[in-house]
Amino acid sequence: MNPMRTRPLRRILLSTVATVSGAVLLLALKPHSHPAVVAQIQSATPPSASVSSSAAPSESSSSSSSPSSSSSSKTKATRKVTGDTVQTRFGPVQVQVTLTGTRISAVTVLQVPTENPRDQEIAQYAVPQLTQEAITAQSASIDTVSGATYTSEGYVQSLQSALDKA
């Protein structure tokens, strides 16, 4: 007699395990990013590679010379300070803070994760909220955006490093 016919629970268990394994494998696949969507997100937010590579060296030199000029005159000089690049689970996050005197007047995002359409979607809705909240709070003590926890945490860490440098 065939042992599989006498044990129907074994057959049910094996088919269930195979189905669950297949579903897990399908969910683990990352979708490919579409080049048109990547170009659209990069034009909507300023995280281009040319900005981060050309801005970082010049900003570090200007931020190192700013303290001497700001100590001699306590006027409302505008300066830009680039924060550290924070590696998150989904990619790097880096911001640049524009300070007028001691107040945050603008926050520019230099890098955010844009590897796939979901990362791009998260960046499109989270970055403006984080930027507005940072300007309103005038510090890095801001709430994370729901659904964008890793991006928010990277944003806050990079913002705090820029403020520490200032």
N, C-alpha and C positions, 0 to 999 in steps of 0.2 A: 504494500500500500504506500502511496505517496505521502511523505510526512507533511507537505504543505496543505494537503486536503484535510488533514486531521487537526491542524492548528490554524484556524482562520484569524485569530488575534495576531499572530506573528505577521501574516500577510498585511493586515490593517496597519500594524505598527511600522512595518517597512515602507509602505506606501505613504504614510503620514510623514515619516522622517525624510523621505525623498522629496516630497512636496515642500516641506518647510525649508530644506536645504536649497532647493531651487529658488524659492522666493527670496531667501537671504542673499543668495548670489546676485539675483537681479537687482535688488535694492542697493547692493554694494557698488554697482557700476556707477561711475561718474559720467554725466553727459558731456559731450564735446561742446566747446564754446563756438558760437557762430561768429566769424570775423566781423560781420556788419554790426552785430550787437556790441562787440568789444570796442569797435571804433566809435559807436554812438555813446557808450558810457564814458569813454576817455575824453570825448569832446564835451560832454556834459559836466564832468568833474575834472579838475586839473591835475590828476595823478599821472602825468606823462613822465616817461623816463628821462627826457631831456630836461625837464624842469628840475627833477630831483638831483640829477647828476651835475647840472651846471649851477644850481642854486646852493647846494650844500657847501661847497668850498668857499664861495664868496660870502655866504652868510656867516660862516664860522669866523672868517677874517673880520667881517664888519662887527660881529657881536663881541669879538675880543677887543676891538678898538673903541666900541661904544661906551664901555664903562668909564674910560678916561675922559671922553668928551662929555658924558652926562654928569660926571662928578664935578667938572669945572663949571657947568651951567645946568641948573635944574629946570630948564625949560621943557616944554612938551615936544621933545624930539620924537620922530617916528622911526622905529627900527623894527627889523624883522629878525626873528630868532627861529632856527630850525630845530625841531625836537629829534630825539633819537628814533631810529627805525625799530619798531617793535614787531617781532616775528610772532604772528598768531597762528592758530591751527590752520587757517585757510589762506594765509599769505601776509606780507608785510603791511604795516600801517605806519604812516609818518605824516606829521603836520608841521606847519610853519605858522608862528604867531606874529601878528603885527601889533606892536605896542605903541601907543601914543602916550608918552610919559610913562606912567605905571599901569595904565588901563589897557585892556585887551580891546582893540578896535576891529580886528578881523582874525579869522583862523582859516588858513588855506590848507587843503588836504593835498599832500604831495604823492602819497601812495596809499591805496586801499586794495584789498583782494578783488580781482576782476577776472579770475581764471575761467569761470563758467557763468552761464546766465543767472543762476541763483545768487552768486556773489555780486554780480552787477546790480541785480534787483535790490539786494540788501544795501549796497552802497548808495544807490539812488535815493532811498527813503531814509536811511539812518544818518548819513553825513550831514544833510541840512539841519536835522533835529539836534545832533550833537553840537554843531557849530553854533546854532542859535542859543542853545543852553549854555555853552561855554562863555559866549559874549554876555549873556544875561547874568550868569553867576560870577563873572570876572575871576574865575579860578578853574582848576581841574576837578573840583568837587561837584561832579554832575552825575545824573542818573544814566544807567545804560538804557539803550533802546531795546524794547522787547523784540526778540527774533534776531537781534544782531549783537548778541552778547560778546562774542570774541572781537568783532570789529570795534564795539564800544570800549571794551577794556584796552585794546591796543591804542585807540584814539586818546583815551584818558592818560595812559602811560606816556605816550609821545608828547601830549600837551603838557603834562607835569614836568617832563624833562626840559622842554623848551622854556617853561616858566622858571625852572631852577637855574637854567643858564642865564636868563635875563637878570 
